[in-house]
Amino acid sequence: MITVEEIESACNASRPPDFSRSSVQAPELTHSKEFYPYGFPAEVWTNAPEVLDYFEENCNAFQKRFDIEPIQVDVHVVETDSTQCPPGPTYRLMMPLLVAAADADNYMVADLARSRSQLTVSRSAMKHKQYLWYFFLEPSACQHIGTRYTTPVHAGCVALNGHGVLLLGDSGAGKSSLSYACARTGWTFVADDGSLLLNGGSKRMIIGNCSSVRFRPTAVALFPELQGFDITPRAKGKPSIEVPTASFPRIHCAQTTQVDFLVFLNRRAAGPPELVPYRKDVARYFMRQVLYGLAESRDAQYAAIEQLLTAEVFELRYRDLDWAVDRLAILTREGR
């Protein structure tokens, strides 16, 4: 607020104050570019060109695959005195809005009905690229991709000789390690632990981000080539080694594959290693539990899961990684 006296002085000098923009308005967005995360168009507007650089860095592996109305993403970068990385956000779903709030200067509102996300992020958050991308920039588009057009599945995905295998299980089950172990031996790598099942199709098509793979720090004992890569915090403070797959030129990557087998990982089972048929009802509810969004979107996702469950479902009981890779190769050859 300026005082009455200051307004008088401005008017006397024929320079009346400009109140066309309220003091509570976010910065005006003057830079834009279209990107294609997972092949879906997203139009990003921002007042900070660095935001577009972050999207370019993380989406440059994707080309446009789907002809839809672009997802709208507005990123307002605000100045703050803080120099600390903000905390992880808290999420609230108030249909049709999904709100992610870390603090007073870092938050996102995603309108799931309009395929539009509006974000405010601080300059201090901009200094922490992994944090900014993981918690805010990537979800700004993927919230809509993962509710309107695809069904997220907590699974790694690999393929051999044209046969896709989803590797499912709880956090820590070994999805990333086994996906990467397969890729080291000639399999095609599609995703480490987050796969997107395309809605509305009959081919059980999975889309993944094959450009990087994330590991627990303990994976260095299994894969010595990970030595020297940075350890960064991820969700809930979990440390992670994130490695671009381009660092390993012998690994073959693909953004999509058709799934023929669902395999739940079990490294804690007593008894000999084996691959056995598994319950489709458990698989169904394992995949349903993470879904949210508009009612019509949930119906489409439930239908996509039922289509996915036309594939065979197994449980892989193992302790030795090499044995697991070999057994999965037999599965793709023989179907059992």
C-alpha positions in Angstrom: 0.0 0.0 0.0 1.1 3.5 -0.7 -0.1 6.5 1.3 -2.6 9.1 0.3 0.2 11.7 0.3 2.3 9.6 -2.1 -0.7 9.3 -4.4 -1.3 13.1 -4.3 2.4 13.6 -5.2 2.2 11.2 -8.1 -1.0 12.9 -9.4 0.5 16.4 -9.0 3.5 15.2 -11.1 1.1 13.8 -13.8 2.4 10.3 -13.1 -0.6 8.6 -11.5 0.2 5.2 -10.0 -0.6 2.1 -12.1 -2.8 -0.4 -10.3 -3.6 -2.5 -13.4 -2.0 -5.5 -11.7 -2.8 -6.3 -8.1 0.0 -6.8 -5.7 -1.2 -10.4 -5.0 -1.1 -11.4 -8.7 1.5 -13.9 -9.7 4.2 -12.7 -12.2 3.1 -12.3 -15.8 4.0 -15.2 -18.1 6.0 -14.2 -21.1 7.8 -17.3 -22.3 6.3 -20.5 -23.8 7.1 -23.7 -25.6 5.4 -27.0 -26.3 6.8 -30.2 -25.1 5.8 -33.9 -25.4 6.1 -35.8 -22.1 5.4 -39.5 -22.8 4.3 -38.3 -26.3 1.4 -36.1 -25.1 1.6 -32.3 -26.0 1.9 -29.9 -23.1 2.1 -26.1 -23.6 4.3 -24.5 -20.9 4.1 -20.8 -20.0 6.5 -19.2 -17.5 8.2 -15.9 -16.5 11.5 -17.7 -16.1 13.2 -19.1 -19.2 15.1 -21.6 -17.0 11.8 -23.5 -16.5 11.7 -24.2 -20.3 15.3 -25.4 -20.1 14.3 -27.9 -17.4 11.4 -29.2 -19.5 13.7 -29.4 -22.5 16.3 -31.4 -20.6 13.8 -33.9 -19.3 11.5 -34.2 -22.2 13.9 -34.1 -25.2 13.7 -37.9 -25.6 10.0 -37.8 -26.4 8.4 -37.0 -29.7 4.7 -36.2 -30.2 2.7 -39.4 -30.4 -0.9 -38.4 -29.5 -3.0 -35.8 -31.2 -4.9 -34.3 -28.2 -5.6 -30.7 -27.1 -2.4 -29.6 -25.3 -2.2 -29.8 -21.6 -1.8 -26.3 -20.2 1.0 -25.6 -17.6 1.6 -22.2 -16.1 4.7 -21.9 -14.0 5.1 -18.6 -12.0 8.6 -18.2 -10.4 8.6 -15.8 -7.5 11.4 -14.1 -5.6 12.0 -15.1 -2.0 14.7 -14.5 0.7 15.0 -18.3 1.4 18.0 -20.2 0.2 16.9 -23.6 1.4 15.4 -26.4 -0.6 11.6 -26.5 0.2 10.1 -29.5 1.9 8.2 -32.2 0.0 4.6 -31.2 -0.8 1.4 -32.3 0.9 -1.3 -33.4 -1.5 -5.1 -32.8 -1.2 -7.7 -33.9 -3.8 -10.8 -31.7 -3.9 -12.4 -32.8 -7.1 -11.7 -31.7 -9.8 -8.7 -30.0 -8.2 -5.5 -31.6 -7.0 -3.4 -29.4 -4.8 0.3 -30.0 -3.9 1.6 -27.5 -1.4 5.2 -27.5 0.0 5.1 -24.0 1.6 3.7 -20.5 0.9 5.9 -20.0 -2.2 5.8 -23.5 -3.7 2.5 -25.1 -4.7 0.5 -26.5 -7.6 -3.1 -26.6 -8.5 -4.0 -29.1 -11.1 -7.5 -28.8 -12.6 -8.2 -32.4 -13.7 -11.4 -31.4 -15.6 -9.6 -28.8 -17.7 -6.2 -30.5 -18.1 -4.5 -27.4 -16.7 -1.9 -26.9 -14.0 -0.9 -23.7 -12.4 2.2 -23.5 -10.3 4.1 -21.1 -8.1 7.7 -22.0 -7.3 10.4 -20.0 -5.6 13.8 -19.0 -6.8 15.3 -21.1 -4.0 13.4 -24.2 -5.4 14.8 -23.4 -8.8 18.3 -24.0 -7.4 17.4 -27.6 -6.7 16.7 -29.1 -10.1 16.0 -32.7 -8.9 13.5 -31.5 -6.3 11.8 -29.0 -8.7 11.4 -31.6 -11.5 10.3 -34.5 -9.3 7.7 -32.7 -7.1 6.4 -29.9 -9.4 7.4 -29.7 -13.0 7.0 -33.3 -14.0 3.7 -33.8 -12.2 2.3 -30.6 -13.7 1.7 -32.4 -17.0 1.8 -36.0 -15.7 -1.2 -35.5 -13.3 -3.3 -35.1 -16.4 -1.6 -37.8 -18.5 -2.0 -40.3 -15.6 -5.7 -39.6 -15.0 -7.2 -38.7 -18.4 -5.2 -40.7 -21.0 -3.4 -43.5 -19.2 -3.4 -45.7 -16.2 -0.3 -45.5 -14.0 1.1 -48.9 -12.9 3.7 -49.2 -10.2 5.9 -51.5 -12.3 9.1 -51.7 -14.2 8.8 -52.8 -17.8 11.2 -54.7 -20.1 10.8 -56.6 -23.4 12.6 -59.5 -25.1 11.9 -60.7 -28.7 8.8 -58.6 -28.8 7.3 -59.8 -25.6 6.8 -57.2 -22.9 7.0 -58.1 -19.2 5.7 -55.9 -16.4 7.6 -56.3 -13.1 5.3 -55.4 -10.2 5.7 -55.2 -6.5 5.8 -53.0 -3.4 8.4 -50.3 -3.0 11.8 -52.0 -2.5 10.7 -55.2 -4.2 13.5 -54.9 -6.7 11.7 -53.7 -9.8 14.5 -51.2 -10.9 17.3 -53.7 -10.2 15.7 -56.5 -12.1 14.7 -54.2 -15.0 18.3 -53.0 -15.3 19.7 -56.5 -14.9 17.6 -57.6 -17.8 18.6 -54.6 -19.9 22.3 -55.4 -19.3 21.8 -58.8 -20.9 20.2 -57.6 -24.1 16.5 -57.0 -23.1 14.8 -53.7 -24.2 14.4 -51.3 -21.3 11.1 -49.4 -21.1 10.7 -48.2 -17.5 12.2 -48.8 -14.1 9.3 -48.5 -11.6 6.7 -46.3 -13.2 4.8 -47.5 -16.3 1.8 -45.9 -18.0 -0.9 -48.2 -19.5 -2.6 -46.5 -22.5 -6.3 -46.3 -22.0 -8.9 -47.3 -24.6 -6.8 -49.8 -26.5 -6.9 -53.6 -27.0 -3.1 -54.2 -27.2 -2.0 -53.7 -23.5 0.3 -50.9 -24.6 2.8 -49.6 -22.0 4.5 -46.2 -22.2 7.6 -45.6 -20.1 10.4 -43.1 -19.6 13.3 -45.1 -20.8 15.8 -42.2 -20.6 16.7 -42.8 -17.0 16.7 -45.5 -14.3 16.7 -45.0 -10.5 18.3 -47.2 -7.9 18.6 -47.5 -4.2 22.2 -46.7 -3.1 22.7 -50.4 -2.2 22.4 -51.3 -5.9 26.1 -50.3 -6.3 27.0 -53.7 -4.7 25.1 -55.4 -7.6 26.2 -53.1 -10.4 29.7 -51.6 -9.9 29.2 -49.3 -12.9 27.0 -47.2 -10.7 29.9 -46.2 -8.5 30.5 -42.4 -8.7 27.0 -41.3 -9.6 25.4 -38.8 -7.3 23.0 -39.8 -4.6 20.0 -37.5 -4.4 16.9 -37.3 -2.2 13.6 -38.4 -3.7 10.1 -38.8 -2.3 9.9 -38.9 1.5 13.6 -38.3 1.7 14.6 -41.7 0.2 18.1 -41.5 -1.3 18.4 -42.5 -4.9 20.9 -42.9 -7.7 19.4 -41.6 -10.9 21.3 -42.6 -14.0 20.7 -41.6 -17.6 20.4 -44.7 -19.7 22.6 -42.9 -22.3 25.4 -43.5 -19.9 25.3 -47.2 -20.9 25.4 -47.2 -24.7 24.9 -51.0 -24.9 21.5 -50.8 -23.3 18.6 -50.8 -25.9 15.7 -48.6 -24.9 12.1 -48.1 -26.2 9.4 -45.8 -25.1 6.6 -48.4 -25.7 5.9 -52.1 -25.7 3.0 -54.4 -25.7 2.7 -56.4 -22.5 2.3 -60.2 -22.6 3.2 -61.1 -19.0 2.7 -59.5 -15.5 5.2 -60.7 -12.9 5.0 -59.9 -9.2 8.4 -60.0 -7.6 9.0 -61.9 -4.3 12.6 -62.0 -3.0 11.5 -63.1 0.5 9.7 -66.3 -0.2 11.0 -69.5 1.6 11.9 -72.5 -0.6 13.5 -72.9 -4.0 13.3 -70.2 -6.7 10.4 -70.6 -9.0 7.9 -68.9 -11.3 4.3 -69.7 -10.4 0.9 -68.5 -11.6 -0.4 -65.6 -9.5 -3.9 -64.3 -8.5 -5.5 -61.8 -10.9 -7.8 -60.4 -8.2 -4.7 -59.4 -6.1 -3.1 -57.9 -9.3 -6.4 -56.0 -10.0 -6.6 -54.3 -6.6 -2.8 -53.7 -6.4 -3.1 -51.6 -9.6 -6.4 -49.9 -8.6 -5.2 -48.6 -5.3 -3.1 -45.7 -6.7 -5.8 -44.3 -9.0 -7.8 -41.1 -8.6 -9.5 -38.5 -10.7 -12.8 -37.9 -12.4 -15.4 -40.7 -12.4 -15.3 -41.1 -16.1 -11.5 -41.3 -16.0 -11.5 -44.0 -13.3 -14.0 -46.0 -15.4 -11.6 -45.9 -18.4 -8.7 -46.9 -16.1 -10.5 -49.8 -14.6 -11.4 -51.0 -18.1 -7.7 -50.7 -19.1 -6.7 -52.8 -16.1 -9.2 -55.5 -17.1 -7.7 -55.5 -20.6 -4.2 -55.8 -19.1 -5.3 -58.7 -17.0 -6.0 -60.7 -20.2 -2.2 -61.3 -20.0 -0.8 -64.1 -17.9 0.0 -63.2 -14.3 2.9 -64.8 -12.3 4.9 -64.5 -9.1 8.7 -64.8 -9.4 10.2 -66.2 -6.2 14.0 -65.6 -6.3 17.1 -64.4 -4.5 19.7 -64.6 -7.3 19.4 -61.8 -9.9 21.0 -63.8 -12.7 18.6 -66.7 -12.1 15.7 -64.3 -12.3 16.8 -62.8 -15.6 17.3 -66.3 -17.1 13.8 -67.4 -15.8 12.1 -64.4 -17.4 13.8 -65.1 -20.7 12.4 -68.7 -20.6 9.0 -67.2 -19.9 9.1 -65.0 -23.0 10.2 -68.0 -25.1 7.8 -70.6 -23.8 5.0 -68.6 -22.2 5.3 -70.4 -18.8 
